[in-house]
């Protein structure tokens, strides 16, 4: 058929995919489409119109100015581009509009396929209170605390905190990315923290709704990758450890999470699949947990492809993006849970165009580049010598992924791969990544989400 | 009230028809951060959507204000051609809607850079121009 999608659960065929993103993930999605024999439309902003990767698409169309709000976040312009090019489906990548329920709904209403979950699923999981409630109903372990919004009555709030036990964390229901949250260590500071966070939530997220949870002191960040079709099938593809973070931004990810016994995480993953079936989830998704003292605590579900999906692809030997597209076409999953076998260990380093000391974004022209290659090494990037890194977007310019039979071997392979990687002309975080892979505690595995920030403070003080 | 889909050609066509039937020249609709200004020109049931701002153009080039099908059929003319600021040089067709491409200043249009009926993107060069003689 033509580019128009047949919009039913059983048959949602399309032959042209519009990729509503930029950079390495746009290229990653394009490759998956090509491998599936699908035509591609890539959109871009004025700042990206000279990007070489655009030539790989069947159509490369500039839809607006450099500002993301007028291009990659401009739903009207993207829908117009899809209509004019005959695209039957839109892949949002990650970031930008990938978790925008309104965008998902607008695409489906227009008779096209959103390669991602339904608007209802996105809405449910985007509201932290609704998400927690859904998870508790499915038996997914959650952080101690009520699955309802905090009441206005200060005495009632004090009672909830006392029942959870200090320290507690007060969070905006519509928040994310580390914003709209405060840790409270004692009762005397609770009321002020609630008032400040409520006002911040009102201004930043448009809703004053707050919730409260137990604050975990030294947790790790563990994720479970799921894949669901529209026929009620759901599988999980292993787990990842993304604890190496700075200001809630992941720097290095690995799969599997070290030191977690399969029999400990399998029931949690099964509960995640139950939750997916309960909310009618379709496509790829990631359940994020804090993990402390052998216990898992659900924090949120990302209803999209993750930046770090390659480490799961390397260990589970599956093309997650292709599977995501096939699910969007209405196909049943090609794998059952019994077919999923994870092998070896994988690391991913996010290569950012930023100063390794100050972390300020570094736009400019790449004058030279050398990337590693060989067995078990993968580089996902859109940059090349002569590429101009624009100042308008996220600083991620590439991902270096290695896979080896054991964690120790993968760690050594990443250290070697980083030594072979060179990007000239702009500042990057490569020196930081190299230093991290010389760190003994990281090499041992199991560092918590505060480790990197503490490590950076100690380095700058030395 | 439900949100209107400004990208839906059928909606724009229906709005244009309603405006024409009512003898109204135009309508401006604001919806959250979006704004549509629909102006009916002449007695055609086709509508012309005017955009408020376009990309910065190089001094000697006129660029596309938005993505669309480059439609020169609606404004037949020979080149080179002297034009005044605001003159319509061509249109970009988006479904039933025609978005005019206007001269930003008085100039000589020397060359068309796009094939007829080609899909063009925002900022794509459409015409070479020279300063008014």
Contacts between the chains, C-beta under 8 A, distances in Angstrom:
chain1	res1	chain2	res2	distance
A	44	B	121	7.9
A	46	B	55	6.3
A	46	B	122	6.8
A	46	B	123	5.1
A	49	B	121	7.5
A	49	B	123	6.7
A	59	B	119	7.2
A	60	B	121	7.9
A	61	B	67	5.6
A	61	B	119	6.9
A	61	B	121	4.4
A	62	B	67	7.2
A	62	B	121	3.5
A	62	B	122	4.6
A	62	B	123	5.4
A	62	B	124	6.7
A	63	B	66	7.9
A	63	B	67	5.5
A	63	B	121	6.5
A	63	B	122	5.5
A	64	B	66	7.9
A	64	B	122	5.1
A	65	B	55	6.2
A	65	B	122	7.3
A	65	B	123	7.9
A	71	B	122	7.9
A	76	B	6	5.4
A	76	B	7	4.8
A	76	B	34	6.4
A	77	B	7	8.0
A	77	B	66	7.3
A	77	B	67	7.1
A	77	B	122	7.7
A	79	B	5	7.5
A	79	B	7	4.2
A	80	B	7	4.7
A	80	B	66	7.6
A	80	B	67	6.2
A	80	B	94	6.1
A	81	B	67	5.5
A	83	B	7	6.7
A	83	B	9	7.2
A	83	B	95	7.0
A	84	B	67	6.3
A	84	B	68	6.9
A	84	B	69	6.9
A	84	B	94	6.8
A	84	B	119	6.1
A	85	B	119	6.9
A	106	B	5	6.7
A	109	B	5	7.4
A	110	B	5	7.2
A	110	B	7	7.7
A	110	B	8	7.2
